[in-house]
Amino acid sequence: MHSDGSKFAVGYRVHGHLAVYLRARMARRDIECARTVGHPRARRAPAIPCPLLRGPATFPLVYPPQSSRPPRPRRSDHGPSRTRRAGSKRYASGGKMIEVIEVSKRFGSQEVLSQVSFTALDGEITGFVGPNGAGKSTVLKIVAGTVTPTSGSVMIDGHAYQDADRPGSVLGAFLSAETIPEHMTAFSFLTYISDVQGLERNAAAAALELVGLAKAKNQKVRRFSLGMRQRLGIASVLVGDPQNLILDEPINGLDPDAILWLRSFLVSAAQRGKSVLLSSHHMAELSMVANKIVLLDGGRVSRQGPLDAFLSSGSQQVYFEASDLFGAVAQLHLGGYHAEMFREGALVTNAEPSEIGKVIYDSGRELRHLSVVKQTLEETYFETIDSEASTRQVSETRR
Ligand SMILES: Nc1ncnc2c1ncn2[C@@H]1O[C@H](COP(=O)(O)OP(=O)(O)OP(=O)(O)O)[C@@H](O)[C@H]1O
């Protein structure tokens, strides 16, 4: 305990995370304070088995872990009339929750971000992607208030974050597990966070349960594996149940069980109307949960839009299987189509399935399978990055 008797003063002796919470308590208007602090109304949902814990969890796991698609939102999940598009992946909506407005950032002479603008809406998971060094972490740090933009602003729930009365109830951010003090135990770390946020101490225990660290609660963080540190970092965000969540590469180091759990948790959070901004290099994972994608490249937003637009924007391919496959492919070539043998059948580029079906049928062959192959998020990602790179190359050559 510090000589002034403040139970928060101990935070001055540590660095990183705790200093952040400390400042939250000591100087409410310090924008760093709200990195991870949340509000005290931790949810007391009915206990439902959590795949991570193999025991009860304390949040409603409404998203079946086996499924890669979220279910239709139930009215009871988020109150009456908050669902705008039942059946879609927008779970509930209340407006623009995280608004990044024309944000630019320079570190010395290096321009890292240029006029970055996007919104992460209520009830949605916004996937934030881009190559290494694109500036994703810098954007998230600016949203969390730990880095100041050179120009532009961020609004959260319609207000400047530093003006929030209870910053912790507004935003929870998991930016890096590296800042968790190594000399603390998992429990003392989370208890400290609970104290600073004015939560009951069982909020810390519940968060440890949620992320599957209950058994390791008395272990020092320095003995934690990467995955355990990630889990603890995620727990530090969940402890206060904030309305908006930002997570920077939370999947790194997690085992498959934990990934499954995190996926379920984030979808559930969106279903309850929260806004989730999720940075990740795992495209397949993002495809399963995201409603919207923001692609950052070279410090600029090179593309943003609904996930479905990313999946359907590329060249369409039709896959078919037929009798006399070689003959069918030759027939398609004669008709001017580009067809290639693939697995048990063939892939035709830039074609409509009805056209391909007609060609095969008219040639007297038996059509056994016909389907449209959608471009994956990863393919669209590389296509966009490649086209940005060639555009940059052309403009540099012209100079
Ligand atoms: N504090 C800093 N001082 C100077 N340069 C910085 C600082 N923080 C980040 N940068 C630079 O800003 C650029 C963007 O970094 P950032 O970490 O935001 O990228 P990122 O998209 O998150 O990358 P990754 O996918 O590898 O995590 C990099 O060139 C990095 O070196």
The ligand as an ORCA input file, in Angstrom:
! r2SCAN-3c Opt
* xyz 0 1
  N       5.641      4.358    -31.552
  C       6.062      4.297    -32.816
  N       7.087      5.052    -33.239
  C       7.504      5.022    -34.508
  N       6.942      4.259    -35.460
  C       5.908      3.472    -35.101
  C       5.418      3.462    -33.759
  N       4.376      2.599    -33.705
  C       4.234      2.098    -34.939
  N       5.141      2.613    -35.767
  C       5.276      2.337    -37.205
  O       3.996      2.479    -37.771
  C       3.808      1.537    -38.815
  C       2.521      0.810    -38.578
  O       2.662     -0.020    -37.437
  P       1.454     -0.847    -36.827
  O       1.981     -1.617    -35.670
  O       0.318      0.075    -36.580
  O       1.092     -1.815    -38.044
  P       0.152     -3.102    -38.052
  O      -0.720     -2.983    -39.246
  O      -0.521     -3.252    -36.750
  O       1.209     -4.249    -38.272
  P       1.157     -5.798    -37.790
  O       0.143     -6.491    -38.639
  O       2.545     -6.275    -38.060
  O       0.838     -5.801    -36.333
  C       5.051      0.655    -38.816
  O       5.915      1.103    -39.843
  C       5.659      0.892    -37.475
  O       7.063      0.751    -37.513
*
